[in-house]
Amino acid sequence: MAYLYLSLAILAEVIATSSLKASNGFTVLIPSIITVVGYTIAFFLLSITLKTIPVGIAYAIWSGAGIIIISIVGWIVFKQHLDLPAFIGLGLMIAGIIVMNVFSKSTHI
């Protein structure tokens, strides 16, 4: 169940960050509201996750997956350019998350 909460926290964070871009510095009302609500949900769900998953592991997965997903959203939705080094870096982050989850005894709850 903890990984479900962590996944939902990542989703809420990605939605909030995408809306933050669309809020234009909190000058557009609806994206601004979505940003605040999204981050509130993300941190609430992350706090529940931390009851069972160690903070370093949970935060590494949460932030790493969030960076990867928001980079893809920025590339597709906001037409932001990702060059080869960016894709290599994102690939290394994916590899790191996989290694942590498959091989680390710290992630098992």
Secondary structure, 3 states (H helix, E strand, C coil): CHHHHHHHHHHHHHHHHHHHHHCCCCCCHHHHHHHHHHHHHHHHHHHHHCCCCCHHHHHHHHHHHHHHHHHHHHHHCCCCCCCHHHHHHHHHHHHHHHHHHHHCHHHCC
